[in-house]
Amino acid sequence: MQRCLKETGMPLSKIKEYTELYAVGNTTFLQREEMLMQHKLEVQKKIEESVKHLEEINYKIAMYELQKEEVKKNPNYNCKCHGLEIKNVN
């Protein structure tokens, strides 16, 4: 059981708590279910944050791609990122 919970990314402290509740028996069934539901919400939140980070990274890469040829032609080209001008200093 501990290995299965660890594979979900559950913190060790929560795994310990869950295991202790499990050892008590069915009287802790609802508590354990609630722990799993809370863990699911935390994992979903992390996924959403990671997706936002990935979108921002993809945007930045796209900005580089749009300006790549101009920078190759002219090393002094003023790059723009998020509408800000980035001046090349040589």
Secondary structure by P-SEA (a helix, b strand, c coil): caaaaaaacccaaaaaaaaaaaaacccaaaaaaaaaaaaaaaaaaaaaaaaaaaaaaaaaaaaaaaaaaaaaaccccccccccbbbbbcc
